[in-house]
């Protein structure tokens, strides 16, 4: 009987922790300022242009869609990070 109570207590604690994490992550978007959105949007446009060019070149080279998406995502993310920092 004691083991059952412990299992129920652990389950309830997990539910409380998950609910708290969900609330905190949803509140994180409320603290973004407009300047951050503008910067993120322009960065997204550069990333998107890089990704689309890379993906088209990769697919025309005969590679598969999944391979091209993964490799281009890694390449453009590295390029964006290097130019940002």
PDB file of N, CA, C and O in Angstrom:
ATOM      1  N   UNK A   1       0.815  -1.191   0.000  1.00  0.00           N
ATOM      2  CA  UNK A   1       0.000   0.000   0.000  1.00  0.00           C
ATOM      3  C   UNK A   1       0.866   1.266   0.000  1.00  0.00           C
ATOM      4  O   UNK A   1       0.519   2.263  -0.633  1.00  0.00           O
ATOM      5  N   UNK A   2       1.995   1.215   0.715  1.00  0.00           N
ATOM      6  CA  UNK A   2       2.878   2.385   0.786  1.00  0.00           C
ATOM      7  C   UNK A   2       3.522   2.657  -0.572  1.00  0.00           C
ATOM      8  O   UNK A   2       3.734   3.809  -0.952  1.00  0.00           O
ATOM      9  N   UNK A   3       3.828   1.587  -1.292  1.00  0.00           N
ATOM     10  CA  UNK A   3       4.434   1.762  -2.612  1.00  0.00           C
ATOM     11  C   UNK A   3       3.464   2.441  -3.570  1.00  0.00           C
ATOM     12  O   UNK A   3       3.878   3.224  -4.425  1.00  0.00           O
ATOM     13  N   UNK A   4       2.192   2.148  -3.432  1.00  0.00           N
ATOM     14  CA  UNK A   4       1.178   2.759  -4.289  1.00  0.00           C
ATOM     15  C   UNK A   4       1.088   4.259  -4.020  1.00  0.00           C
ATOM     16  O   UNK A   4       0.937   5.056  -4.946  1.00  0.00           O
ATOM     17  N   UNK A   5       1.182   4.638  -2.741  1.00  0.00           N
ATOM     18  CA  UNK A   5       1.125   6.054  -2.389  1.00  0.00           C
ATOM     19  C   UNK A   5       2.334   6.794  -2.953  1.00  0.00           C
ATOM     20  O   UNK A   5       2.214   7.921  -3.432  1.00  0.00           O
ATOM     21  N   UNK A   6       3.496   6.154  -2.893  1.00  0.00           N
ATOM     22  CA  UNK A   6       4.701   6.782  -3.412  1.00  0.00           C
ATOM     23  C   UNK A   6       4.598   6.973  -4.919  1.00  0.00           C
ATOM     24  O   UNK A   6       4.993   8.014  -5.446  1.00  0.00           O
ATOM     25  N   UNK A   7       4.069   5.968  -5.612  1.00  0.00           N
ATOM     26  CA  UNK A   7       3.896   6.084  -7.067  1.00  0.00           C
ATOM     27  C   UNK A   7       2.948   7.215  -7.424  1.00  0.00           C
ATOM     28  O   UNK A   7       3.203   7.964  -8.367  1.00  0.00           O
ATOM     29  N   UNK A   8       1.867   7.348  -6.687  1.00  0.00           N
ATOM     30  CA  UNK A   8       0.904   8.420  -6.942  1.00  0.00           C
ATOM     31  C   UNK A   8       1.541   9.772  -6.652  1.00  0.00           C
ATOM     32  O   UNK A   8       1.335  10.726  -7.402  1.00  0.00           O
ATOM     33  N   UNK A   9       2.310   9.866  -5.575  1.00  0.00           N
ATOM     34  CA  UNK A   9       2.977  11.124  -5.233  1.00  0.00           C
ATOM     35  C   UNK A   9       3.985  11.516  -6.310  1.00  0.00           C
ATOM     36  O   UNK A   9       4.060  12.686  -6.687  1.00  0.00           O
ATOM     37  N   UNK A  10       4.751  10.564  -6.804  1.00  0.00           N
ATOM     38  CA  UNK A  10       5.727  10.840  -7.857  1.00  0.00           C
ATOM     39  C   UNK A  10       5.016  11.277  -9.134  1.00  0.00           C
ATOM     40  O   UNK A  10       5.462  12.212  -9.798  1.00  0.00           O
ATOM     41  N   UNK A  11       3.934  10.623  -9.479  1.00  0.00           N
ATOM     42  CA  UNK A  11       3.156  10.993 -10.662  1.00  0.00           C
ATOM     43  C   UNK A  11       2.625  12.416 -10.539  1.00  0.00           C
ATOM     44  O   UNK A  11       2.712  13.190 -11.493  1.00  0.00           O
ATOM     45  N   UNK A  12       2.084  12.767  -9.400  1.00  0.00           N
ATOM     46  CA  UNK A  12       1.561  14.119  -9.202  1.00  0.00           C
ATOM     47  C   UNK A  12       2.677  15.163  -9.262  1.00  0.00           C
ATOM     48  O   UNK A  12       2.471  16.249  -9.806  1.00  0.00           O
ATOM     49  N   UNK A  13       3.840  14.858  -8.719  1.00  0.00           N
ATOM     50  CA  UNK A  13       4.960  15.783  -8.783  1.00  0.00           C
ATOM     51  C   UNK A  13       5.411  15.994 -10.236  1.00  0.00           C
ATOM     52  O   UNK A  13       5.742  17.111 -10.631  1.00  0.00           O
ATOM     53  N   UNK A  14       5.420  14.931 -11.011  1.00  0.00           N
ATOM     54  CA  UNK A  14       5.788  15.048 -12.425  1.00  0.00           C
ATOM     55  C   UNK A  14       4.802  15.935 -13.175  1.00  0.00           C
ATOM     56  O   UNK A  14       5.203  16.746 -14.009  1.00  0.00           O
ATOM     57  N   UNK A  15       3.532  15.784 -12.884  1.00  0.00           N
ATOM     58  CA  UNK A  15       2.505  16.603 -13.534  1.00  0.00           C
ATOM     59  C   UNK A  15       2.697  18.068 -13.173  1.00  0.00           C
ATOM     60  O   UNK A  15       2.589  18.936 -14.038  1.00  0.00           O
ATOM     61  N   UNK A  16       2.979  18.351 -11.914  1.00  0.00           N
ATOM     62  CA  UNK A  16       3.176  19.727 -11.473  1.00  0.00           C
ATOM     63  C   UNK A  16       4.408  20.333 -12.142  1.00  0.00           C
ATOM     64  O   UNK A  16       4.361  21.477 -12.594  1.00  0.00           O
ATOM     65  N   UNK A  17       5.495  19.596 -12.211  1.00  0.00           N
ATOM     66  CA  UNK A  17       6.714  20.099 -12.830  1.00  0.00           C
ATOM     67  C   UNK A  17       6.495  20.353 -14.321  1.00  0.00           C
ATOM     68  O   UNK A  17       6.919  21.389 -14.834  1.00  0.00           O
ATOM     69  N   UNK A  18       5.847  19.435 -15.018  1.00  0.00           N
ATOM     70  CA  UNK A  18       5.581  19.626 -16.450  1.00  0.00           C
ATOM     71  C   UNK A  18       4.669  20.817 -16.697  1.00  0.00           C
ATOM     72  O   UNK A  18       4.872  21.561 -17.657  1.00  0.00           O
ATOM     73  N   UNK A  19       3.673  21.007 -15.851  1.00  0.00           N
ATOM     74  CA  UNK A  19       2.777  22.156 -16.003  1.00  0.00           C
ATOM     75  C   UNK A  19       3.551  23.457 -15.799  1.00  0.00           C
ATOM     76  O   UNK A  19       3.324  24.431 -16.517  1.00  0.00           O
ATOM     77  N   UNK A  20       4.452  23.479 -14.835  1.00  0.00           N
ATOM     78  CA  UNK A  20       5.245  24.672 -14.575  1.00  0.00           C
ATOM     79  C   UNK A  20       6.168  24.992 -15.749  1.00  0.00           C
ATOM     80  O   UNK A  20       6.309  26.156 -16.125  1.00  0.00           O
ATOM     81  N   UNK A  21       6.787  23.985 -16.322  1.00  0.00           N
ATOM     82  CA  UNK A  21       7.665  24.191 -17.476  1.00  0.00           C
ATOM     83  C   UNK A  21       6.857  24.712 -18.662  1.00  0.00           C
ATOM     84  O   UNK A  21       7.323  25.595 -19.382  1.00  0.00           O
ATOM     85  N   UNK A  22       5.672  24.188 -18.871  1.00  0.00           N
ATOM     86  CA  UNK A  22       4.834  24.636 -19.988  1.00  0.00           C
ATOM     87  C   UNK A  22       4.439  26.099 -19.817  1.00  0.00           C
ATOM     88  O   UNK A  22       4.429  26.850 -20.792  1.00  0.00           O
ATOM     89  N   UNK A  23       4.117  26.511 -18.607  1.00  0.00           N
ATOM     90  CA  UNK A  23       3.735  27.896 -18.347  1.00  0.00           C
ATOM     91  C   UNK A  23       4.928  28.823 -18.548  1.00  0.00           C
ATOM     92  O   UNK A  23       4.783  29.896 -19.134  1.00  0.00           O
ATOM     93  N   UNK A  24       6.096  28.427 -18.075  1.00  0.00           N
ATOM     94  CA  UNK A  24       7.277  29.269 -18.230  1.00  0.00           C
ATOM     95  C   UNK A  24       7.669  29.423 -19.695  1.00  0.00           C
ATOM     96  O   UNK A  24       8.057  30.513 -20.116  1.00  0.00           O
ATOM     97  N   UNK A  25       7.575  28.352 -20.476  1.00  0.00           N
ATOM     98  CA  UNK A  25       7.948  28.451 -21.879  1.00  0.00           C
ATOM     99  C   UNK A  25       6.956  29.298 -22.662  1.00  0.00           C
ATOM    100  O   UNK A  25       7.346  29.977 -23.612  1.00  0.00           O
ATOM    101  N   UNK A  26       5.681  29.272 -22.282  1.00  0.00           N
ATOM    102  CA  UNK A  26       4.711  30.114 -22.985  1.00  0.00           C
ATOM    103  C   UNK A  26       4.878  31.579 -22.603  1.00  0.00           C
ATOM    104  O   UNK A  26       4.597  32.462 -23.414  1.00  0.00           O
ATOM    105  N   UNK A  27       5.325  31.850 -21.391  1.00  0.00           N
ATOM    106  CA  UNK A  27       5.558  33.232 -20.962  1.00  0.00           C
ATOM    107  C   UNK A  27       6.843  33.804 -21.552  1.00  0.00           C
ATOM    108  O   UNK A  27       7.008  35.024 -21.579  1.00  0.00           O
ATOM    109  N   UNK A  28       7.733  32.978 -22.013  1.00  0.00           N
ATOM    110  CA  UNK A  28       9.002  33.463 -22.557  1.00  0.00           C
ATOM    111  C   UNK A  28       8.783  34.321 -23.796  1.00  0.00           C
ATOM    112  O   UNK A  28       9.552  35.252 -24.033  1.00  0.00           O
ATOM    113  N   UNK A  29       7.760  34.036 -24.591  1.00  0.00           N
ATOM    114  CA  UNK A  29       7.504  34.795 -25.807  1.00  0.00           C
ATOM    115  C   UNK A  29       6.919  36.174 -25.522  1.00  0.00           C
ATOM    116  O   UNK A  29       6.968  37.054 -26.382  1.00  0.00           O
ATOM    117  N   UNK A  30       6.367  36.374 -24.329  1.00  0.00           N
ATOM    118  CA  UNK A  30       5.793  37.675 -23.992  1.00  0.00           C
ATOM    119  C   UNK A  30       6.873  38.711 -23.717  1.00  0.00           C
ATOM    120  O   UNK A  30       6.595  39.909 -23.780  1.00  0.00           O
ATOM    121  N   UNK A  31       8.106  38.284 -23.411  1.00  0.00           N
ATOM    122  CA  UNK A  31       9.180  39.194 -23.051  1.00  0.00           C
ATOM    123  C   UNK A  31      10.043  39.604 -24.237  1.00  0.00           C
ATOM    124  O   UNK A  31      11.039  40.302 -24.046  1.00  0.00           O
ATOM    125  N   UNK A  32       9.701  39.199 -25.444  1.00  0.00           N
ATOM    126  CA  UNK A  32      10.484  39.551 -26.626  1.00  0.00           C
ATOM    127  C   UNK A  32      10.113  40.968 -27.061  1.00  0.00           C
ATOM    128  O   UNK A  32       8.935  41.294 -27.204  1.00  0.00           O
ATOM    129  N   UNK A  33      11.111  41.791 -27.267  1.00  0.00           N
ATOM    130  CA  UNK A  33      10.863  43.165 -27.702  1.00  0.00           C
ATOM    131  C   UNK A  33      10.803  43.233 -29.222  1.00  0.00           C
ATOM    132  O   UNK A  33      11.263  42.321 -29.909  1.00  0.00           O
ATOM    133  N   UNK A  34      10.246  44.297 -29.737  1.00  0.00           N
ATOM    134  CA  UNK A  34      10.065  44.448 -31.173  1.00  0.00           C
ATOM    135  C   UNK A  34      11.398  44.465 -31.910  1.00  0.00           C
ATOM    136  O   UNK A  34      11.486  43.939 -33.020  1.00  0.00           O
ATOM    137  N   UNK A  35      12.442  45.059 -31.321  1.00  0.00           N
ATOM    138  CA  UNK A  35      13.752  45.091 -31.982  1.00  0.00           C
ATOM    139  C   UNK A  35      14.309  43.683 -32.142  1.00  0.00           C
ATOM    140  O   UNK A  35      14.971  43.384 -33.135  1.00  0.00           O
ATOM    141  N   UNK A  36      14.042  42.817 -31.167  1.00  0.00           N
ATOM    142  CA  UNK A  36      14.483  41.435 -31.276  1.00  0.00           C
ATOM    143  C   UNK A  36      13.768  40.735 -32.423  1.00  0.00           C
ATOM    144  O   UNK A  36      14.373  39.934 -33.135  1.00  0.00           O
ATOM    145  N   UNK A  37      12.499  41.029 -32.605  1.00  0.00           N
ATOM    146  CA  UNK A  37      11.741  40.407 -33.694  1.00  0.00           C
ATOM    147  C   UNK A  37      12.264  40.862 -35.047  1.00  0.00           C
ATOM    148  O   UNK A  37      12.361  40.055 -35.971  1.00  0.00           O
ATOM    149  N   UNK A  38      12.597  42.118 -35.179  1.00  0.00           N
ATOM    150  CA  UNK A  38      13.123  42.637 -36.441  1.00  0.00           C
ATOM    151  C   UNK A  38      14.460  41.991 -36.760  1.00  0.00           C
ATOM    152  O   UNK A  38      14.707  41.602 -37.902  1.00  0.00           O
ATOM    153  N   UNK A  39      15.315  41.877 -35.767  1.00  0.00           N
ATOM    154  CA  UNK A  39      16.615  41.244 -35.968  1.00  0.00           C
ATOM    155  C   UNK A  39      16.437  39.780 -36.335  1.00  0.00           C
ATOM    156  O   UNK A  39      17.102  39.271 -37.237  1.00  0.00           O
ATOM    157  N   UNK A  40      15.540  39.113 -35.635  1.00  0.00           N
ATOM    158  CA  UNK A  40      15.309  37.694 -35.911  1.00  0.00           C
ATOM    159  C   UNK A  40      14.738  37.512 -37.310  1.00  0.00           C
ATOM    160  O   UNK A  40      15.089  36.564 -38.012  1.00  0.00           O
ATOM    161  N   UNK A  41      13.849  38.430 -37.715  1.00  0.00           N
ATOM    162  CA  UNK A  41      13.240  38.301 -39.034  1.00  0.00           C
ATOM    163  C   UNK A  41      14.278  38.493 -40.137  1.00  0.00           C
ATOM    164  O   UNK A  41      14.276  37.746 -41.116  1.00  0.00           O
ATOM    165  N   UNK A  42      15.157  39.472 -39.998  1.00  0.00           N
ATOM    166  CA  UNK A  42      16.159  39.676 -41.039  1.00  0.00           C
ATOM    167  C   UNK A  42      17.138  38.518 -41.074  1.00  0.00           C
ATOM    168  O   UNK A  42      17.598  38.127 -42.146  1.00  0.00           O
ATOM    169  N   UNK A  43      17.465  37.960 -39.900  1.00  0.00           N
ATOM    170  CA  UNK A  43      18.314  36.780 -39.861  1.00  0.00           C
ATOM    171  C   UNK A  43      17.636  35.600 -40.514  1.00  0.00           C
ATOM    172  O   UNK A  43      18.284  34.797 -41.185  1.00  0.00           O
ATOM    173  N   UNK A  44      16.333  35.491 -40.319  1.00  0.00           N
ATOM    174  CA  UNK A  44      15.574  34.406 -40.933  1.00  0.00           C
ATOM    175  C   UNK A  44      15.584  34.531 -42.449  1.00  0.00           C
ATOM    176  O   UNK A  44      15.687  33.527 -43.154  1.00  0.00           O
ATOM    177  N   UNK A  45      15.477  35.752 -42.954  1.00  0.00           N
ATOM    178  CA  UNK A  45      15.481  35.946 -44.407  1.00  0.00           C
ATOM    179  C   UNK A  45      16.821  35.514 -44.996  1.00  0.00           C
ATOM    180  O   UNK A  45      16.857  34.882 -46.052  1.00  0.00           O
ATOM    181  N   UNK A  46      17.920  35.848 -44.324  1.00  0.00           N
ATOM    182  CA  UNK A  46      19.237  35.428 -44.802  1.00  0.00           C
ATOM    183  C   UNK A  46      19.383  33.919 -44.740  1.00  0.00           C
ATOM    184  O   UNK A  46      19.906  33.303 -45.668  1.00  0.00           O
ATOM    185  N   UNK A  47      18.924  33.325 -43.653  1.00  0.00           N
ATOM    186  CA  UNK A  47      19.000  31.871 -43.501  1.00  0.00           C
ATOM    187  C   UNK A  47      18.161  31.189 -44.578  1.00  0.00           C
ATOM    188  O   UNK A  47      18.590  30.209 -45.186  1.00  0.00           O
ATOM    189  N   UNK A  48      16.965  31.719 -44.805  1.00  0.00           N
ATOM    190  CA  UNK A  48      16.066  31.112 -45.788  1.00  0.00           C
ATOM    191  C   UNK A  48      16.663  31.167 -47.194  1.00  0.00           C
ATOM    192  O   UNK A  48      16.571  30.197 -47.947  1.00  0.00           O
ATOM    193  N   UNK A  49      17.270  32.290 -47.547  1.00  0.00           N
ATOM    194  CA  UNK A  49      17.898  32.408 -48.865  1.00  0.00           C
ATOM    195  C   UNK A  49      19.046  31.415 -48.999  1.00  0.00           C
ATOM    196  O   UNK A  49      19.190  30.761 -50.032  1.00  0.00           O
ATOM    197  N   UNK A  50      19.861  31.305 -47.954  1.00  0.00           N
ATOM    198  CA  UNK A  50      20.968  30.349 -47.967  1.00  0.00           C
ATOM    199  C   UNK A  50      20.441  28.925 -48.097  1.00  0.00           C
ATOM    200  O   UNK A  50      20.944  28.133 -48.894  1.00  0.00           O
ATOM    201  N   UNK A  51      19.424  28.614 -47.306  1.00  0.00           N
ATOM    202  CA  UNK A  51      18.880  27.260 -47.292  1.00  0.00           C
ATOM    203  C   UNK A  51      18.272  26.890 -48.641  1.00  0.00           C
ATOM    204  O   UNK A  51      18.518  25.800 -49.158  1.00  0.00           O
ATOM    205  N   UNK A  52      17.482  27.791 -49.209  1.00  0.00           N
ATOM    206  CA  UNK A  52      16.838  27.490 -50.496  1.00  0.00           C
ATOM    207  C   UNK A  52      17.867  27.297 -51.611  1.00  0.00           C
ATOM    208  O   UNK A  52      17.737  26.381 -52.423  1.00  0.00           O
ATOM    209  N   UNK A  53      18.886  28.154 -51.652  1.00  0.00           N
ATOM    210  CA  UNK A  53      19.928  28.022 -52.670  1.00  0.00           C
ATOM    211  C   UNK A  53      20.676  26.700 -52.496  1.00  0.00           C
ATOM    212  O   UNK A  53      20.901  25.974 -53.464  1.00  0.00           O
ATOM    213  N   UNK A  54      21.053  26.400 -51.273  1.00  0.00           N
ATOM    214  CA  UNK A  54      21.803  25.177 -50.983  1.00  0.00           C
ATOM    215  C   UNK A  54      20.978  23.933 -51.313  1.00  0.00           C
ATOM    216  O   UNK A  54      21.484  22.981 -51.907  1.00  0.00           O
ATOM    217  N   UNK A  55      19.715  23.952 -50.924  1.00  0.00           N
ATOM    218  CA  UNK A  55      18.857  22.791 -51.150  1.00  0.00           C
ATOM    219  C   UNK A  55      18.642  22.543 -52.637  1.00  0.00           C
ATOM    220  O   UNK A  55      18.676  21.397 -53.087  1.00  0.00           O
ATOM    221  N   UNK A  56      18.422  23.608 -53.404  1.00  0.00           N
ATOM    222  CA  UNK A  56      18.243  23.454 -54.849  1.00  0.00           C
ATOM    223  C   UNK A  56      19.502  22.894 -55.498  1.00  0.00           C
ATOM    224  O   UNK A  56      19.431  22.010 -56.351  1.00  0.00           O
ATOM    225  N   UNK A  57      20.661  23.419 -55.084  1.00  0.00           N
ATOM    226  CA  UNK A  57      21.926  22.930 -55.645  1.00  0.00           C
ATOM    227  C   UNK A  57      22.170  21.473 -55.259  1.00  0.00           C
ATOM    228  O   UNK A  57      22.649  20.685 -56.074  1.00  0.00           O
ATOM    229  N   UNK A  58      21.849  21.122 -54.045  1.00  0.00           N
ATOM    230  CA  UNK A  58      22.055  19.752 -53.557  1.00  0.00           C
ATOM    231  C   UNK A  58      21.139  18.772 -54.293  1.00  0.00           C
ATOM    232  O   UNK A  58      21.575  17.701 -54.716  1.00  0.00           O
ATOM    233  N   UNK A  59      19.866  19.148 -54.442  1.00  0.00           N
ATOM    234  CA  UNK A  59      18.914  18.254 -55.116  1.00  0.00           C
ATOM    235  C   UNK A  59      19.239  18.112 -56.595  1.00  0.00           C
ATOM    236  O   UNK A  59      19.051  17.042 -57.174  1.00  0.00           O
ATOM    237  N   UNK A  60      19.727  19.189 -57.209  1.00  0.00           N
ATOM    238  CA  UNK A  60      20.101  19.073 -58.620  1.00  0.00           C
ATOM    239  C   UNK A  60      21.347  18.218 -58.790  1.00  0.00           C
ATOM    240  O   UNK A  60      21.625  17.731 -59.886  1.00  0.00           O
ATOM    241  N   UNK A  61      22.091  18.036 -57.719  1.00  0.00           N
ATOM    242  CA  UNK A  61      23.256  17.160 -57.741  1.00  0.00           C
ATOM    243  C   UNK A  61      22.900  15.699 -57.560  1.00  0.00           C
ATOM    244  O   UNK A  61      23.782  14.840 -57.563  1.00  0.00           O
ATOM    245  N   UNK A  62      21.618  15.406 -57.403  1.00  0.00           N
ATOM    246  CA  UNK A  62      21.172  14.021 -57.324  1.00  0.00           C
ATOM    247  C   UNK A  62      20.996  13.477 -55.916  1.00  0.00           C
ATOM    248  O   UNK A  62      20.722  12.288 -55.750  1.00  0.00           O
ATOM    249  N   UNK A  63      21.144  14.299 -54.918  1.00  0.00           N
ATOM    250  CA  UNK A  63      20.974  13.838 -53.545  1.00  0.00           C
ATOM    251  C   UNK A  63      19.500  13.848 -53.170  1.00  0.00           C
ATOM    252  O   UNK A  63      18.687  14.509 -53.816  1.00  0.00           O
ATOM    253  N   UNK A  64      19.166  13.109 -52.117  1.00  0.00           N
ATOM    254  CA  UNK A  64      17.782  13.022 -51.661  1.00  0.00           C
ATOM    255  C   UNK A  64      17.355  14.230 -50.849  1.00  0.00           C
ATOM    256  O   UNK A  64      18.191  14.995 -50.366  1.00  0.00           O
ATOM    257  N   UNK A  65      16.040  14.397 -50.701  1.00  0.00           N
ATOM    258  CA  UNK A  65      15.468  15.543 -50.021  1.00  0.00           C
ATOM    259  C   UNK A  65      15.908  15.614 -48.560  1.00  0.00           C
ATOM    260  O   UNK A  65      16.312  16.680 -48.094  1.00  0.00           O
ATOM    261  N   UNK A  66      15.837  14.508 -47.834  1.00  0.00           N
ATOM    262  CA  UNK A  66      16.197  14.512 -46.410  1.00  0.00           C
ATOM    263  C   UNK A  66      17.672  14.843 -46.215  1.00  0.00           C
ATOM    264  O   UNK A  66      18.028  15.632 -45.340  1.00  0.00           O
ATOM    265  N   UNK A  67      18.522  14.239 -47.031  1.00  0.00           N
ATOM    266  CA  UNK A  67      19.958  14.518 -46.940  1.00  0.00           C
ATOM    267  C   UNK A  67      20.225  15.995 -47.186  1.00  0.00           C
ATOM    268  O   UNK A  67      20.993  16.620 -46.455  1.00  0.00           O
ATOM    269  N   UNK A  68      19.591  16.554 -48.215  1.00  0.00           N
ATOM    270  CA  UNK A  68      19.811  17.957 -48.558  1.00  0.00           C
ATOM    271  C   UNK A  68      19.316  18.883 -47.450  1.00  0.00           C
ATOM    272  O   UNK A  68      19.981  19.867 -47.126  1.00  0.00           O
ATOM    273  N   UNK A  69      18.158  18.580 -46.869  1.00  0.00           N
ATOM    274  CA  UNK A  69      17.634  19.428 -45.805  1.00  0.00           C
ATOM    275  C   UNK A  69      18.558  19.441 -44.598  1.00  0.00           C
ATOM    276  O   UNK A  69      18.821  20.497 -44.023  1.00  0.00           O
ATOM    277  N   UNK A  70      19.047  18.277 -44.216  1.00  0.00           N
ATOM    278  CA  UNK A  70      19.909  18.198 -43.031  1.00  0.00           C
ATOM    279  C   UNK A  70      21.245  18.885 -43.285  1.00  0.00           C
ATOM    280  O   UNK A  70      21.701  19.681 -42.464  1.00  0.00           O
ATOM    281  N   UNK A  71      21.874  18.579 -44.420  1.00  0.00           N
ATOM    282  CA  UNK A  71      23.190  19.168 -44.683  1.00  0.00           C
ATOM    283  C   UNK A  71      23.093  20.674 -44.906  1.00  0.00           C
ATOM    284  O   UNK A  71      23.967  21.417 -44.460  1.00  0.00           O
ATOM    285  N   UNK A  72      22.053  21.135 -45.585  1.00  0.00           N
ATOM    286  CA  UNK A  72      21.907  22.571 -45.815  1.00  0.00           C
ATOM    287  C   UNK A  72      21.549  23.307 -44.529  1.00  0.00           C
ATOM    288  O   UNK A  72      22.000  24.431 -44.308  1.00  0.00           O
ATOM    289  N   UNK A  73      20.749  22.685 -43.690  1.00  0.00           N
ATOM    290  CA  UNK A  73      20.426  23.293 -42.404  1.00  0.00           C
ATOM    291  C   UNK A  73      21.693  23.479 -41.580  1.00  0.00           C
ATOM    292  O   UNK A  73      21.912  24.543 -41.000  1.00  0.00           O
ATOM    293  N   UNK A  74      22.523  22.448 -41.529  1.00  0.00           N
ATOM    294  CA  UNK A  74      23.780  22.552 -40.774  1.00  0.00           C
ATOM    295  C   UNK A  74      24.708  23.598 -41.371  1.00  0.00           C
ATOM    296  O   UNK A  74      25.308  24.387 -40.641  1.00  0.00           O
ATOM    297  N   UNK A  75      24.830  23.608 -42.695  1.00  0.00           N
ATOM    298  CA  UNK A  75      25.737  24.554 -43.350  1.00  0.00           C
ATOM    299  C   UNK A  75      25.271  26.000 -43.171  1.00  0.00           C
ATOM    300  O   UNK A  75      26.078  26.874 -42.857  1.00  0.00           O
ATOM    301  N   UNK A  76      23.986  26.255 -43.367  1.00  0.00           N
ATOM    302  CA  UNK A  76      23.481  27.628 -43.263  1.00  0.00           C
ATOM    303  C   UNK A  76      23.450  28.107 -41.820  1.00  0.00           C
ATOM    304  O   UNK A  76      23.662  29.290 -41.552  1.00  0.00           O
ATOM    305  N   UNK A  77      23.191  27.212 -40.905  1.00  0.00           N
ATOM    306  CA  UNK A  77      23.228  27.587 -39.491  1.00  0.00           C
ATOM    307  C   UNK A  77      24.654  27.949 -39.076  1.00  0.00           C
ATOM    308  O   UNK A  77      24.864  28.919 -38.348  1.00  0.00           O
ATOM    309  N   UNK A  78      25.627  27.173 -39.538  1.00  0.00           N
ATOM    310  CA  UNK A  78      27.025  27.479 -39.234  1.00  0.00           C
ATOM    311  C   UNK A  78      27.433  28.805 -39.860  1.00  0.00           C
ATOM    312  O   UNK A  78      28.145  29.596 -39.241  1.00  0.00           O
ATOM    313  N   UNK A  79      26.986  29.045 -41.077  1.00  0.00           N
ATOM    314  CA  UNK A  79      27.300  30.302 -41.762  1.00  0.00           C
ATOM    315  C   UNK A  79      26.673  31.488 -41.028  1.00  0.00           C
ATOM    316  O   UNK A  79      27.315  32.523 -40.845  1.00  0.00           O
ATOM    317  N   UNK A  80      25.423  31.331 -40.614  1.00  0.00           N
ATOM    318  CA  UNK A  80      24.719  32.397 -39.900  1.00  0.00           C
ATOM    319  C   UNK A  80      25.379  32.664 -38.550  1.00  0.00           C
ATOM    320  O   UNK A  80      25.529  33.819 -38.153  1.00  0.00           O
ATOM    321  N   UNK A  81      25.768  31.617 -37.852  1.00  0.00           N
ATOM    322  CA  UNK A  81      26.422  31.778 -36.558  1.00  0.00           C
ATOM    323  C   UNK A  81      27.772  32.454 -36.706  1.00  0.00           C
ATOM    324  O   UNK A  81      28.127  33.316 -35.902  1.00  0.00           O
ATOM    325  N   UNK A  82      28.520  32.074 -37.714  1.00  0.00           N
ATOM    326  CA  UNK A  82      29.839  32.658 -37.941  1.00  0.00           C
ATOM    327  C   UNK A  82      29.729  34.138 -38.307  1.00  0.00           C
ATOM    328  O   UNK A  82      30.574  34.935 -37.900  1.00  0.00           O
ATOM    329  N   UNK A  83      28.716  34.511 -39.057  1.00  0.00           N
ATOM    330  CA  UNK A  83      28.578  35.910 -39.459  1.00  0.00           C
ATOM    331  C   UNK A  83      27.934  36.760 -38.368  1.00  0.00           C
ATOM    332  O   UNK A  83      28.063  37.984 -38.381  1.00  0.00           O
ATOM    333  N   UNK A  84      27.242  36.124 -37.425  1.00  0.00           N
ATOM    334  CA  UNK A  84      26.578  36.859 -36.343  1.00  0.00           C
ATOM    335  C   UNK A  84      27.546  37.156 -35.213  1.00  0.00           C
ATOM    336  O   UNK A  84      27.502  38.234 -34.620  1.00  0.00           O
ATOM    337  N   UNK A  85      28.419  36.207 -34.912  1.00  0.00           N
ATOM    338  CA  UNK A  85      29.304  36.352 -33.738  1.00  0.00           C
ATOM    339  C   UNK A  85      30.716  36.625 -34.119  1.00  0.00           C
ATOM    340  O   UNK A  85      31.573  36.770 -33.247  1.00  0.00           O
TER     341      UNK A  85
END
